Amino acid sequence: MNKLILNTGPQDFILKNISADIMSVLLTKPSFDGILQKELAEQIEAKKKCKEKLPTWFHTPHIYYPNKLNIEQTSSETTAAYKARLTDGKSLLDVTGGFGVDSYFFSKRITTIFHCEINKDLSEIACHNFKVLGQKNIECLPEDGIEFLKNSSYNFDWIYVDPSRRNDAKGKVFLLEDCLPNLPEHLPILFEKTQNILVKTSPLLDIKLGIEALNFVKEVHVVAVQNEVKELLFVLEKEYHGSIKIRTINITQVREETFDFELEQEQACQVYFREPSSYLYEPNAAVLKSGGFKSVGKSYNLAKLHPHSHLYTSDNIIDFSGRRFKVIQALPYSKKSVKSMGLTKANITTRNFPISVAELRKKHKIKDGGNRYLFFTKSINNSLLVLDCEKIQN
């Protein structure tokens, strides 16, 4: 951490060049003693990444930024704020502190935060920024969080872990055992020092594999922002053996769409099927990731079009965790039936359909856009369908 960058001159330079071409910054003659142009370029690049993702940091003067990869890997303010809502108490240990966004939001709800970060430079940066942001209840520990825990006499109300995938991890399947720290291996140590553990993982993780790898899972939260799943959160409570609650949330600019169900109930749920009716429903990305396909139908009293399509229908319009559409017409799929719709522009979605969106556009000469939505899918008897719809605003 080059503290000279925090002086007024370099800070003004960073602000002035926030929209500049990075290559031109790199090629500019060095402007300040003791500061390389590369360092200034790195600050500008990282700060730019924060404009939407971390607006508090972006708009606060004298924030010091790590390299842009750290910014890309950190939680957004939106997801960090949601995470903090799951915790309370007097103390929390952040085992994998990183840039400190999660610790910052935890510190607004919990009396004392212990921020462990094995990378000493990153720890120093996070510690500086906490002070600039006015959070005085975060203690920065520049060391390995697991090692700190092994040698600590403290007990914590919560322990938070955000394992990162090892660079040498092989295969496409995301496994907790392939991450650092290896959480399944270290769980006994963590539970010696707390009753409650919150684990953040990549949305690539299979939820059932995550539950199998961990002990005492009480809740799984599937967190989406603007209909893109950003992270999975596993809430662990020592000696918990009850039913696992799956909670989904899609945070949009206008509302929070939530849907919860019991994992055991999903397996036992009965769902019924029918041909498309007046309204069509497409679950949001968080619900789709959760696998609660039967539960969502039962909870909203909706029928499914097909066991593998994950599209639902009803006679009357209802509120729903996802997109809603008015069905204008539903036709057996053929080149002739699509042509009869007279559409040259439409939004196309395929669900359990043998032809890709790109192929459908080419075949039927339909451009992207407009206010009509075409769903290509299957009916309960496995016949191919095309549904011409209009979107209903939530």
N, C-alpha and C positions, 0 to 999 in steps of 0.2 A: 504494500500500500504506500504509494508516493503521496505524502501529505501536502507536498507543494501544489498539487492539483487543486487543493481546497482554497488556495489563495484567490483573491478577487479577480485578478487578471485571467488566469486559466478558466475560472468559472464563467466569466463573461464571454470568453472565447467559445466555450462549449455551447452556451445558450445561443450565441450569434450564429454558430455553424450547425445547429441541430438538424437543419434540413439540407445541409451541404453534401455534396458527393464525397464519400469517404476517401476515395483515391486522391482527390484534390487536397484534402486535409493532410494526407500522408506525404504528399509531394511538396507541401508548403515548407518554406525554410523555418527551422525551429524558432518558436516565438518566445519561449521562456527558459531561463537557465534551470538545469536539473530536471527538465521534463522532455521526454521524447515525443515527437509527433505521433508515434504509434500509440503511446499512452493516451493522448488526447482523443485520437480516433476511436480507441476502445471505449472510452467514456461516452463519446457521442453515440456510438453504435448501441451500447447497452442502455443508455438513457432513452433512446428512441423506442426500444423494445418495451419500455415501461409505460409509454403514453396511454395505452388502452388497458394493459394488463395490471399495472401498478400505478394508478394516477396519484396516489398519496406520495409515493416516492418521487415521481416525475415532477410534481409541482412544489416539492419542498426544496429550498435552497441548501447547498452544501452536502447533498447526498453523494456518497462515493459508490461507484458501480464496479462490480466484478466483471469478468468477461461475459459476453452476451450469452454463452452457453448456460451459465448459471441462471440467467434471467429466463431463458427458455424452459429450463427444468423446474423452476420454482412454481409454487401455487400462485394463482391469480388472487387479487384481493377478494373477488366474489366467492371463490371456493374456500379461501382461508377464513372469511367471515362466517360462512356456513359451518365449517369445521368447529370453530370456537363455540358455536351454539350448543354443541354436543357435550361440552365439558363445564365443570364448575369446581369450586374448592379453593384450597389455599396454596397448593403447589403442583407444578407440572414440569416434568423433565422432557425436553425435546432432544431425543437421542441423536438425531441426524439434522442438526439445525440449519445448515446451508446459509442462504442469504438472509433468512430470518423472518420471512413474511408470515409464516404460520405462528411463530413465537410472538410476533408483534400483536396479532389478533387474539391469541390466547391470553396475552398480558392484560387485555381489556376486561377479561372475565375472571382471571385467577390471580391471587395475591402475589405469588412469586413464580417466575419462570426461570428454569435452568436451561440455557442454550448451549448444547455441546456441538462442536464442529472440529473435526480432525484436521482440516486444512487451516493452518494458523493465519494465513493471509485473509481467507474468507471470514474467519472468526473475528479478526480485527476490523474488517469492513462492516460486518453486521453490528458489532458492538458500537462502532462510531455512529452508524445510522440510527440505532436505537436512541442514542443520546440526542441526536439532531431532531428526531421525531418526538422527543419528550417522554419516552417510556423508561422510567427509572426502576421498574420492578423486574428487569431481566438481567440475570447474571450470566455473563459470557464465559464459557469454559473451553479453551482451545485444546481439546483432547478428544479421543475416541469415546463416544457415548457409552458403549458397552463396558469398556475398561473403567470408566468413571463409576458406572453402576456397581461393578464388581467390588470396587474399593470404597464405596460410599456407605456410610452408616444411616443415611437418610431413608425415610419412607415418603413416597409421593402419592398425592391423590390421583394423579394421572401420569402415564408415560405415553409419549407420542413418538411413533416411528414411521419414517418415510424411506423404506429401503430402495436402493438404486440397483438396477441390473448390472451385474459385472460385465466388463468389456469382453471377457472370454466365454460368456454364456453362449451355449450353442442351441440351435433349433429355434423353431418359430413359436413354440409353446412358452408362454410366460409363466415361470414357476418362482415361488417365494424362496425356494431353496437355492436358486441361482442368483439371489440378490445379496447385496451388502448393506447392513449386516444380514446374516442368515437367520431370519427371525424364528422359524420353527426350531432351530437348534438352541437359540438363546431365550426362548420363552420362559423356561423355568427360572432363569436368573431375573428376568423382568418381574415375574410374579412374586418373587421374594421381596420386592421393594414397592409393590403397588397392588391394589385391587382392580384397577381399571387401566386398560390399554387401548389406545386408538391407533389404528394402522391405516396409512394411506398407501394405495397401490395404483399402478397403471390400469386404465380401463381395459387393457389387453388381457388382464388376468381373468381366467374362467372362475366365476364366483364359487362354484361347487369345489373346484380344486383348492381355492383359497380357504374355504371352510374346513376341508379335509386336512390341510397343512397346519391349521391353527387349532388352539384349544379354547374352550369356553366362549365361543362366539355367541354374542347376544343379539347383535344387529348388524346388518350390512346396508350401507347407504350408497346408492348409485346417484352420482351428482353430475348433472348435465347443465351446460350454460348455452343458451340459444340453440337448444336441441342438438348439442354435441357433447357426448359423455367425456368428462374431463378426468374423473377419478372415482375409485371405489374406496369406501371407508369401512373398516371392520372394527366394531366395538366389542372388546373382550372384557368379561367380568369374571374374576377368579371364582372357580367352582360353580359357574353357571351351567346348568344342564337342561334348561327349558327350551321351548320352541324358539326358533330363530326368526326374527322379524326382518323382512326386506323392506326398506324404505327408499322410494325413488323421488327425486326432485329435479325438475327442469326449470332453471332460473332464466326467465326472459326479461326483456326490457319493461314489460308491463305487469307481470305477475309471476308467482311461483306455482307451478303445476306439481302437485304431490299425489302419490299413490302408494299405499302400503299394503302388504299382505304377509301372511305366515307361510314360511317355506313348506311346512308339512301340509298345510291346507292346499297349496298349489298342486301337490301330487295327487291329492284325493278329490280335487274339484271336478265337478261335472259341467260340461259346456255343451250347448246345443248349436246346431248349424241350420242355415237357411239360405235361400237365394237372396241377392241384394234387394233391400227395401228402399225406403225414401231417403235414408241418411247413411253415410259411410264414415267410419272412424279409423284413423291410423294412430296407434299409440306413439308417444314421443320416444326419443332415443333412450332415455333412462329406463322407461318401462320395458322397451324391447331388450335392452341389455340385462335387465333383471330376470327375464325368463318367466315372468308372471302372466303368461298368455291365457291360461284358464281363469285365473283369479280376476283379471281385468274384465273379462266377459261376464263373470258371475256378479262382481261388485256393481257394475253399471247396468246389469240386466240386458246385455247385448248378445246377439248371435254372431258366431263366426261364419265366414264364407267357406273356409276350408281349414283342416287341422294345421296346415303348414304355411298359410298365407298371412296370418296375423292381421287381418282386416276384419272389421266388425260392422254390423248393420242394425238399424232399428227403424220403427215406423215413425217415432217422434223424436225431435231434437232434444239432446241432453247436454249438460256440461261434461267435459271429458279431459283427461290428461293426454292431450295430443291434438292432432288436427281433425277438423270436422268438415264434412262436405255434404252438399245437397246433390243427390243423384238425379241427373237429368234423364239419362237413359242407360240401360244395361243391355248389352247385345252379345250374342255368341261371337267370338273373335273370328274374323276373316278379313281379307283385303277389301271385300265389298262392304262389310259392315263399318269398317273404319272410314272408308271413302264416303259412305252415306252421311257421316257426321259433318262433312263439309269443313273440316278444320285444317288450316295451313299452319297454325301456331298453337302450341299447348304445352303444359308441363306434364311430363310423362314419368310415371312410377311403375316399376314391375315388382310383383310379389309372387314368388313361386311360379314363375313364367319361363318358358324355355328360350325366349328370344330376348336379347339385351336391349337396353334403351337405345343405344347407338344404332343397332340394326333396325329397330322399329322406326326410328326417325328417318333413316335412309330409305327403308322399304315404302313408307307411307308419305314421304316428303312433308314431314311435320317439323317446323322449326321450334326452338325452345322459347317459352315465354307466354304471355297472354294471361287471361283470367280463367281459362278452362284447364281442368286437370283430368288426364286420362290414366286410369289404373288398369293395367294388364295383369290378370290373375287367373285363378282357377275357382270353379264352383265346387260344391260338395261332391258332385258326381264326376269330378276331375275334368270337366269340359273347360275349354279356354274361354275367358270372358274379357270384354273391354267395357269399362265403366266411364261414362262421360259425366264429369262432376263440376260443380262450382264450389269454391272454398267459402266456408262460413267463418267470419272473423271472431276470435275469442274475445 
